[in-house]
Amino acid sequence: MYHQSRSELALLALYTVLLFEIGPILRNVTEVFLIPGDRGIRQSLPNIGKGSSSLLLTIPISPSLTEYSIFTGIAKDRTHTDVIFDTSTRFRGSKGGNCLRILSRIIKFNTDHTTICQGKKQQVPHETTEILRDVREHGRQSRERVPFSVSSSTKLNTEINPRYYNLNLAERISKLRSAVKLLVEASEQAISAWESDPSSASILPGDLPKVPSFDLHNARQTILGASGTCAELVQDPQQRLFEVSFQYYEARALHVTARARIAEILDEGDKVNGVSIDELSKKTGIKSHKLARVLRMLCSAHIFAEGSTGFFTNNYVSEQMLNNEPLLAYIMLPGGFGYDASAKLPQVLVDPIKSQSESDRQAAFQASIGSNKTLWEWLEEPITLPDGTKGAKPDLELFGLSMVGVGRVQGPPLHSDYPWGDLENATVVDVGGGVGGMCIDLSRKYPNLNFIVEDRAPVVEQAPRVWAKENPEALHADRVKFIPHDFFTEQPVKNADVYHLRFILHDWPDDECIQILSSLVPALGPNSRILISDQVMRTTCGSQHSKSAPHPLPANYGLAHRYLHELDLAMLTLFNGRERTAEEIDTLAKKAGLEVVKIWECRGVIWITELRVRRV
Ligand SMILES: C[S@@+](CC[C@H](N)C(=O)[O-])C[C@H]1O[C@@H](n2cnc3c(N)ncnc32)[C@H](O)[C@@H]1O
């Protein structure tokens, strides 16, 4: 009786407080902590405040007003959005449980989602155990932190401090529902695109990727973006940070398997039951349990499959590595000098001189090789071969081949989504065109176009051999010429219809890009255009130059944009270069006397930005 009246008294006080003082705040409550016992709350509070939880207010069930004011005093210093209940030791028997139930009615939260939080090393008092049991009897989890639920009718608070945006549960729920809806709708779109064109659903190893229909492309972007948004909302945020921090091991695992040619070994073995890890170990020389762990990491990332324990097969993703040297080269490229350079990036970014530098001789790459040579100079440096003679660095060949690999995968949308066909028998000058990878593909698709491939002398020297294999007709019909040319000097081919630069500007800092573009200007005729084939960076904030992803996805489709950021940081690491936004390209263009007239959004990661002489 005594305890009953004390608890009722406490509840009355609490009810008054809830109604007049904290009622409005409770709309933002995202988590509830149940702190067992007076001593417990003192021990727990500091931990809660410093740890993972968030705390706005303590609401002691204890009738002790002194204690109450201590707790609210602490709470007032914090600007979080949780509630702590102090189930005082004064509540005995099952009264604590009753209090909890009554409270749940008053503030309309569901005790299913009450967080039970205990202070460190604290002994659970008898009555707390009863509360826990009481909670459990109602089909709840106990002693575990469970998110506090807000009814779906709860209105979103759009006026919350953005700092605590992610703590607003109502917003989180609404976002998750919208992301799942997008995921379902976009998946149906992808399925119907696959059903109307089954060849769009798969790609055979070695085939050029098919350019997807616009519907399928949009659906893919949305599915990836929505998956990322769902993961962000449901995953433990601290665990997510750990995961990203260690993510480079996924890349390392892929490099190991590409180097060891695992896909090919699996393809030669038993495709139904899989190849045993012992056999893989024998063929690669990598100790079996070590290789198994590397492979299992990739299986969990949906690359390779382990059908039964210790037996591996290729899957739809890993089989793309079969007999595809250019693709393998591009996969392995970031695993060598690129990876070594990336290890220096954190250090270089805080170096007072190097961090401020925009020079392509002061990037992380130079810190990793211990000299100020550019990547191009370093690649061309001869090395001493095992027989004592001088020869080319293996990285040089790998780089050349990898450009073919990336071009094959990312090129097709560039061929389809720019109106090359309207140019009829135009001349395309490929500036820094390598051996002409882009032009080879265009020459096959548009037989009326003519090409001039320009690059540094040692590169263009290799080009005729490549064309003789890839498109001998174009070579014999004199549709292609090769000119050694340094793109920092004036363009020798005048009045061409197209000056094309693929994967060029992103390799260079701004000043060099302005110089490259300025060197083209004197050659431009009235109908000349410059086409830049590079990634056009979009941020999560969106841009007036490209369509934003549907709400609630990040404007740039988040996860779908991941590779673009990876490349952007690779360019920073290797050259102090960058992948640029439309606004940044426009700024460079203007400084060179040009302007962006159109961004051609292509159905892939690279887009085409069209520049013309600036109208004054
Ligand atoms: C990333 S690769 C791109 C190659 C080609 N555009 C493609 O898409 O496959 C950059 C190219 O720029 C060339 N390059 C670097 N510096 C150059 C310069 N000063 N003048 C001309 N080409 C240069 C390199 O030899 C290399 O072929």
Ligand as a Chemical Component Dictionary entry (heavy atoms), coordinates in Angstrom:
data_LIG
# 
_chem_comp.id                   LIG 
_chem_comp.type                 NON-POLYMER 
_chem_comp.pdbx_formal_charge   0 
_chem_comp.three_letter_code    LIG 
# 
loop_
_chem_comp_atom.comp_id 
_chem_comp_atom.atom_id 
_chem_comp_atom.alt_atom_id 
_chem_comp_atom.type_symbol 
_chem_comp_atom.charge 
_chem_comp_atom.model_Cartn_x 
_chem_comp_atom.model_Cartn_y 
_chem_comp_atom.model_Cartn_z 
_chem_comp_atom.pdbx_ordinal 
LIG C1  C1  C 0  44.360 7.649  -69.098 1  
LIG S1  S1  S 1  45.102 7.500  -70.613 2  
LIG C2  C2  C 0  43.750 7.659  -71.710 3  
LIG C3  C3  C 0  44.018 7.114  -73.072 4  
LIG C4  C4  C 0  42.848 7.211  -74.065 5  
LIG N1  N1  N 0  42.322 8.535  -74.207 6  
LIG C5  C5  C 0  41.746 6.254  -73.725 7  
LIG O1  O1  O 0  40.648 6.682  -73.426 8  
LIG O2  O2  O -1 41.994 5.033  -73.731 9  
LIG C6  C6  C 0  45.930 9.065  -70.770 10 
LIG C7  C7  C 0  46.747 9.209  -72.007 11 
LIG O3  O3  O 0  47.338 10.516 -72.013 12 
LIG C8  C8  C 0  48.596 10.387 -72.652 13 
LIG N2  N2  N 0  49.440 11.559 -72.357 14 
LIG C9  C9  C 0  50.007 11.901 -71.171 15 
LIG N3  N3  N 0  50.679 13.055 -71.303 16 
LIG C10 C10 C 0  50.550 13.445 -72.600 17 
LIG C11 C11 C 0  50.994 14.574 -73.329 18 
LIG N4  N4  N 0  51.710 15.543 -72.769 19 
LIG N5  N5  N 0  50.638 14.678 -74.623 20 
LIG C12 C12 C 0  49.883 13.714 -75.203 21 
LIG N6  N6  N 0  49.426 12.621 -74.568 22 
LIG C13 C13 C 0  49.761 12.510 -73.268 23 
LIG C14 C14 C 0  49.127 9.098  -72.088 24 
LIG O4  O4  O 0  50.175 8.571  -72.883 25 
LIG C15 C15 C 0  47.882 8.239  -72.117 26 
LIG O5  O5  O 0  47.772 7.529  -73.311 27 
# 
loop_
_chem_comp_bond.comp_id 
_chem_comp_bond.atom_id_1 
_chem_comp_bond.atom_id_2 
_chem_comp_bond.value_order 
_chem_comp_bond.pdbx_ordinal 
LIG C1  S1  SING 1  
LIG S1  C2  SING 2  
LIG S1  C6  SING 3  
LIG C2  C3  SING 4  
LIG C3  C4  SING 5  
LIG C4  N1  SING 6  
LIG C4  C5  SING 7  
LIG C5  O1  DOUB 8  
LIG C5  O2  SING 9  
LIG C6  C7  SING 10 
LIG C7  O3  SING 11 
LIG C7  C15 SING 12 
LIG O3  C8  SING 13 
LIG C8  N2  SING 14 
LIG C8  C14 SING 15 
LIG N2  C9  SING 16 
LIG N2  C13 SING 17 
LIG C9  N3  DOUB 18 
LIG N3  C10 SING 19 
LIG C10 C11 SING 20 
LIG C10 C13 DOUB 21 
LIG C11 N4  SING 22 
LIG C11 N5  DOUB 23 
LIG N5  C12 SING 24 
LIG C12 N6  DOUB 25 
LIG N6  C13 SING 26 
LIG C14 O4  SING 27 
LIG C14 C15 SING 28 
LIG C15 O5  SING 29 
# 
